[in-house]
């Protein structure tokens, strides 16, 4: 989630079995294009394994 936040995509991470990324999709605030861009950022983070970068390995106070 930290790698996504660095890209401007805000969500929540819940540790435990299983580890879960959570996103709040609210039609009142978000349009199709914003959801599409968030999904593309997620794809890139996964494809490039950005979560393994050192700056995202440190536990943060929130998310």
C-alpha positions in Angstrom: 0.0 0.0 0.0 2.9 2.4 0.7 4.0 2.1 -3.0 0.5 2.9 -4.1 0.3 5.9 -1.7 3.5 7.2 -3.1 1.8 7.2 -6.5 -1.2 9.1 -5.2 -3.6 6.0 -4.8 -5.0 6.0 -1.2 -6.2 2.8 0.4 -5.8 0.7 3.5 -3.7 -2.3 4.4 -4.9 -4.9 6.9 -2.1 -7.2 8.2 -3.0 -10.7 9.3 -4.1 -13.9 7.6 -4.7 -13.0 4.8 -3.0 -9.7 4.3 -5.5 -7.4 2.5 -5.4 -4.2 0.5 -8.7 -2.3 0.8 -10.0 0.5 -1.4 -13.1 2.6 -1.0 -14.9 3.1 -4.3 -17.5 5.8 -3.8 -19.4 6.8 -7.0 -20.2 10.2 -5.5 -16.5 11.1 -5.4 -14.8 8.9 -8.0 -15.4 8.5 -11.7 -14.5 5.6 -14.0 -11.3 7.2 -15.1 -9.9 7.6 -11.6 -10.7 3.9 -10.8 -9.0 2.9 -14.1 -5.9 4.9 -13.2 -5.8 3.4 -9.7 -6.0 -0.1 -11.3 -3.2 0.7 -13.7 -1.0 2.0 -10.8 -1.7 -1.3 -9.0 -0.7 -3.3 -12.1 2.6 -1.3 -12.4 3.4 -1.7 -8.7 2.9 -5.5 -9.0 4.7 -5.9 -12.3 7.7 -3.9 -11.1 7.6 -5.3 -7.5 7.8 -1.8 -6.1 6.7 -2.9 -2.7 10.2 -4.5 -2.2 12.0 -1.1 -2.4 13.7 -0.2 0.9 11.6 2.9 1.5 8.4 0.7 1.5 9.9 -1.9 3.8 9.6 0.2 7.0 6.5 -0.1 9.0 4.5 3.2 9.1 2.3 4.5 11.9 -0.7 4.3 9.5 -1.3 2.1 6.5 
